[in-house]
Amino acid sequence: MSHSRADKLRRTTTNPLSKPIKIPVSSSLISTCPRNSDLSTVSFPAATSDISTFDNDSQIEEGSVVLHGYLGPRHDLSKNLSFISLLNRDVSHAVQVVSSTKSADGARQHAHEQIKRLPVGTPVAITGELRPRAEATSKDLGDIKKIKTKEIQLQSVQALNDFPKDIIIDDQTLFPPEQRHLQLRQEKGLRDALRWRSHVANFCRNWLVDDEFVEVETPLLFKSTPEGAREFIVPTRRKGLAYALPQSPQQFKQILMGSGISRYFQVARCFRDEDLRADRQPEFTQLDLEMAFCSGEDVMRCIESLIHDLWKAMLEEDLPSPFPRMSYQDAMTTYGSDKPDTRLDMRIQRIDHLIPADLVNKISPLDFPAVDLMKLPLSSSEVEPVNARKFIGKFLESPDAEPFVSNSDGAPGIFIYDSTKPLSGLQPFGFEAAEVVEELLEPEDGDILVLQARKADISGGSTSMGNLRIALHREAVKKGLLQAPTGYAPLWITDFPLFSASSDSEPGQGGGAGLASTHHPFTSPKTPEDVDLLTTEPRIVVADHYDIVMNGAELGGGSRRIHNAEMQKYVMQDILKMSEPRMAEFKHLLEVLRAGCPPHAGIALGFDRLIAVMLGKDSVRDVIAFPKSGSGEDPLVKSPSMLTEEALSTYHLKLR
């Protein structure tokens, strides 16, 4: 997709002016309303302008205007003269309203008295005279841009609702998650993130439609199938029957591939009942797509082109082309993570074959462990060895270091490179190993060298050294010892194992083989040789699975799917050893594959995480309007809520 196409798809939105609002009020409503004065707010004048347009002098003529917005701070110059900031509807711009008592008919006197009674935060409709303003001396209101060339002479004000006196709004106010509505109103960054999210969603939709994809909505009320994650169950009034909320649209989009919809996409809501982290929510959004008659390479080229154009259009960033690629094994051994941030110059080297056995025994209780080595390059900031020692000492005493210090494979071994010391502080390595380490890492005074033992076999998403790599770099940046990484580093991770060992915390597909699908049970082996290995060595089979990574975050993952019913049945029944009842839960999919389903592949981008990476946010909660807390609760609406006895009875449920 060319950059000219990206420019064509770039969208800007404006806020249309509202039309006059008049709501008919019945006499019965008036008789039951607690305050008849509130009925005045059901009819109010339409806005003639938005305050943000005053920033462009050429578009607005002076004269009478009607504005909608929120009252900001008021400054009383005297009893008869006040200056009030009026914030626009989107709380992005503010204009000064001048209120005085001087007028021939006394109307301003009434408006002046009225506006002085209204607290900050009150939504209002203001009528006034737009006029030039003398050069403004006041600064912007925090993130709110102040109009400095025009002001409003107040003629009348209509309060559109009360604002309680127990809520105080000023520049220093920080609202808790329980008041998310006020958080959003107060924090421009949160509102901007939601607008950015909307623009990105529109861009992606337009891009995919132009590329002949069809947007298809798939059901949210699905059934429970063992794809890999825990599900949310939705009981019904029919005894013993329940829906499950979809972990993803995976099965439906594969069904579409066998239904003549060869290019599908959807901005999909997904649900997984799993432990929460900064980048996880129980309900989340995916940009989901699938392509028939294609390979994984076709999907990778498509999504890479989309991300190229998205970054160019929205961030004016030129990403490398093509994106670099790295195998799962290389990523885990070199960076200790299957989603490495390659901007950090801290590669991991395996050196257990070089160092003395007594040093290995000191750092690990394991028999024949792998031992990794890494350098934290504090010398790049001219940190002296003594200060490096203080830094690492304080870190190891902090709560952040607890998982590393108490690691059952052994705590990390820490060495400060110091040319004034014997063997530059590397005496425990021995002369030969110290010499090799210096050749490998080229350390300088002040650098910190870290040893970490681990089990020889690599599995999962990260190693202890990989996690320590991120933690140490983050702490060094926090202390001003290293610069924070900048820019964007996209990367494809490929060649994942098709199967991994199952565990209590990862239920997988619930089979009896002790294995679970690393991605999901519909992922295809990568090569004919991998297909042959299914019958002999399933644990070493490589999957045709690919993850797109950016700056240490997984933007999304996908795979080529098994499109042959017999192959799919073999994987589930003979490799994963799923029971007959579990197999029956996939009968619908096997029937679709049996009916001449073409080869197909797809991917799902984690849309929340995509937005967070584009905006440089650490948590997806900063780009979601109403996120769940770390315990899975919505602090504003207080969900989930306790079931009543009536609901339990209706849905045939009992509490244990």
Buried (B, 14 or more C-beta within 10 A) or exposed (E): BEEEBBEBBBBEEEEEBEEEEEEEEEEEEEEEEEEEEEEEBEEBBEBBBBBBBBBEEEEBEEEEBBBBBBBBBBEEEEEEBBBBBBBBBBBBBBBBBBBBBEBEEEEBBBBBEBBBEBBBBBBBBBBBBBEEBEEBEEEEBEBBBBBBBBBBBBBBBBBBEBBEEEEEBEEEEEBEBEBBEBBBBBBBEBBBBEEBBEBBBBBBBBBBBEBEBEEBEBEBEBBBBBBBBBBBEBBEEEEEEBBBBBBBBBBBBBBBBBBEBBBBBBBBBBBBBBEBEEBBBBBBBBBBBBBBEBBBEBBBEBBBBBBBBBBBBBEEEEBEEEBEEBBBBBBBBBBBBBBBBBBBEBBBBBBBEBBEEEBBEBBBEBEEBBBBBBBBBBBBEEBBBEBBBEBBEEBBEEEEBEEBEEBEBBBBBBBBBBEEBEBBBBEBBBEEBBBBBBEBBEBBBBBBBBBBBBEEEBEBBBBBBBBBBBBBBBBBBEBEBBEEBEEBBBBBBBBBBBBBBBEEEBEBBBBEBEBBBBBBBBBBBBEEEBBEBBEEEBBEBBBBBBBBBBBBBBBBBBBBBBBBBEBBBBBBBBBBBBEEEBBEBBEEBBEBBBEEBEBBBBBBBBBBBBBBBBBEBEBBBBBBEBBBEEEBBBBBEEEEEEBEEEEBEEBBEEEE
